[in-house]
Amino acid sequence: MQSSTTTARLTGVLFIVATGAAIVGDRLVRPIRDDSDYLTTFASHETRVIVSVVSELILAGAVIGIAALLFPYLKRQHEGLAVGYVGARIVEGVVIILGGISSLLLLTLSRDFLAEGSSQAATFEPSGVLLQEAREWTDTLGTATVFGFSALILYGLMYRSELVPRWLSGWGFIGAVLIVIAGIRGLYGYSPSSTLSVVLTLPIGVQEMVLAGWLIVKGFTNQVSGAGERVASRSSMIEGGHEKP
C-alpha cells in the first residue's frame, strides 16, 4: 500500500510539473514566434528560447513518466489499452521534443540572419516560414491531438477501475473529448491560441490540477488498489500451486 501511495503522489507531482513546464515553455517563446520580425527577435531573446526548450524537455519527460507510473494500474483493466496509452504518451513526448528542436533551429536561423544582414531577408524567410509552420503542427499534433486521445484512454480506464473517484475521471474524459475537438480544429488550420480552442482545452487543464491534488493528498482509491494487489497476489499463488483455502 505504501508503494501505491508513493506512486500516486509521484504521479500527481508529475502532472503539476507537466502543466507548469507547458505553460512556461509556451509563454516564453510564443510572443517571439508571433512577432512579425521573428527572424531578429529569436536571436535577441536567446536565453528565453533556450529556457523554453528546456521546459519542453521537462514536459516531455513528465508525460512519459506519468504513463510509466500508471501502467501497472491501468493494465489490470485492459492491458492492450494500457500499452496504447504508454505508446501515445511516448509519441506525445517525441512530438514535444521536435517542437523544441524547431525553436532551436529558428534560433540558429535568426543568428545567421543577423550575421548576414537584413539585405538577405529573402534568403532566410522561406526557411523561417517552414520552421514556424513545423512548430505550429507539433503544437497541434502533440499538445492537442495525441494528448487528447491518450487522455481518452487514461480516463476511460480510470473510470472503469475507479482508481480515482468517477466524477473526477468522468470530468477528465469529457475534457479529453473537448481537447480532441480542439486538435481536429487545428488540423483544419484554426489556431490553438484562438478563443474557442482555449475554451475547449480549459476543462482538462483544470481537471488535471484537481487530479494532481487528489493523488498527492488522497492517493489511489484504497479499495481498488488493494483489491487489485490481492487479486494479483492470489493469481500468483494459484499459478505457483500454493493456493490456500
N, C-alpha and C positions, 0 to 999 in steps of 0.2 A: 504493500500500500504506500509505503514511503517513496518507492520508486515512481509510482503513478503520480503522487503529489509533486514530486520534483519535476517530472516530465511536463505536467500541466503548467507549473509555474514557468519553466523554461520556454514552453510554447507561448504562453501569454507575454513574456518579455520579448520574444522574437516578433510577435505581432506588433508590439509597440515600436520596436526597433525598425521593422519594415516600413511602418507608416511614417515614422519620423524621418527615415532616410529618403523615402519617396518625396516627402514634402520639401526637405532641404535641397535635394538634388534638382527638383523642378523649379523651385523658387529662385535658386541661384542662377540657373542657366537660361530659363525661359525668356526673361527680359532681353538678354543678349541675343538669343535666337530670333526674337520678334523685332529687333532693331533693324530698320531698313539698311543701315550701314554696318551690318554684322561682320563683314569682312575686315573691318577695322576694330570693332569693339571686342571681338573674341580675343585678339592678342592683347588689347589694353586691359582686359579683365581676366588675365591668365590664371590668377590664384582662384578666383571664383569658379572658373571652368574646371580646374583640377579638383577642388573640393567637391564640386558637383559630381564628378566622375567617381571619386572615392565613395561618396554617399551611395551612388548607384551600385557599386561593387558590394557594399554592405547590404543594400537592399536585396541584391541577387542571392547573396549568401543566406540572408534571413529567410527568404521564401523557400529555398531548398531545405534549410534546416527545419522549418515548420513541418514540411512534408515528411522528412525523415523521422521526426519525433512522433508524429501522429500515425504513421504507417502501421505499427504493431496493433494499434487500437482499431483502426479502420478496416484492416484486413479480416477482423473477426466477423464483420458484416458481409463483406464481399471482396475477396482478395483481388479479383480482376479489376474492379473499380478502384481499389486502393492503389494498385500498381499504376493505373491510369492517372490517378491524382498525383502521385510522385513524379511520373513522367511529364505531366503537364506543367508542374512547378519547375522542373528542370528546364523545360523548354522556355518557360517564362524567364527564368534566371539568365539563360543564354541570350534571349532577346534583349533583356535589360542591359547586359554587358555589351551587346552590339550597339545599343543606343549610346552607351558611354564611349565606345570606340569612335562613333560618328562625331561626337562632340570633340574628341581629341584630334580627329582628322580636320575638323573645322578650325581648331586652334592652330594646327600646323599650316593650314592654308592661309589663315589670317596673318601669321608671321611672315610667310613668303610674300603675301600681298603687300605688306608694309615695307618689306625689304626691297621689293621691285618698284614700288611707287604706284600711285593711282592711275598712271597712264596705261598700266597693264590690266586695268579692271576687266576689260572684255575677255581677257585670257582666263581670269580666275572665276568670273561669275558663273559660268556653266557648271563647274565643279562644285561651287558653293551651293547652288540651287539643288544639285543632285544630292549632296550630303544633307542639306536641310530636309529634303523630301524623305531621305532614308531615315532620318531621325524621327520625323512625324509618323512614318509607318511602324517603326519599332514601338513608339508610344501606343499606337492603335492596336497592334497585334499583341504586344506584351502586357501592357497595363490593363487594357480593356478586354480584348477578345480571349486570349489564352487564360488570363487570370479569371475571367468570368466563368469559363467552362470548368476550370479547376474548382472554383468555389461552388458550382452546382453539384459537383461530385462530393466535395467535402461536406456541405451542409445537408445533402441528401442522406449520406451515410451517418452523419451525426444525428439527424432526426430519427432514423431507424434505430440507432443504438442507444439513444438518449444519453450520449456521452456528456452532453450538457443539456439543460432544460429545453424542451421542444419549442418554447416560444422564442428562444434565442437562436436555435438552429433554423427555425422557420423564417425568422427575420432575415437571417443570412441567405437563405435560399431565394427569398423574394428579391433581396438586394443583388444577388448574383444574376437573376433574370434581367433586372434593370441594367446592370453593367454590361451584360451581353448585348442588350439592345443598343447601348451607347457605343459598343465596339462595332456592331454592324453598321450603325450610322457613320462611324469613322471610315469604314471600308468604302462607303459611298461619297466620301470627301468632306463630311461635316467635321469641323474642328473639335478635338477633345476638350478644348477650353471654352467651347460655346456654352451659353447659359443652360440649355437643355441637357447637354452632356454632363455638366457639373451636377445638375439636379439629379440625374439618373445615377451618378456614382456616389452621391452623398449618403444614401441609406446604408450601403455596405461599409462605407468608411466609418460611420458612427457605430454600426453593429460590431465591427472588428475591435474597436476600442472597448466596447462593453464586454465583448467576449474575452478580450485580454484581461480585463479587470476581474471577470468571473473566474478565469483559470488561475490567476495569481492568488486570489482570495479564497475561492471555494474549491478549486481543483476540478477533476472529472467527477461525474456523478458517482458516488461511492458504491451504490448497489450494483450499477452496471459494470464498473471496473472490477469490483470484487468478484462478481458473478463470472465475468469473462476469464479472470485469472483462475477461479475454481474449476471452470469447465476445461480450460487448457491443461490444468494440473491433473484433473480426473482422466482426460483423454490420454495423457502421457502414461498414467498408471495402468490404464487398460491395455495400451499398446505394449507396455513392458510386462504384461502378465501379472501385475501386482494389484489388481482390483480387490478392494475390500468391501465387505457388506456394509 
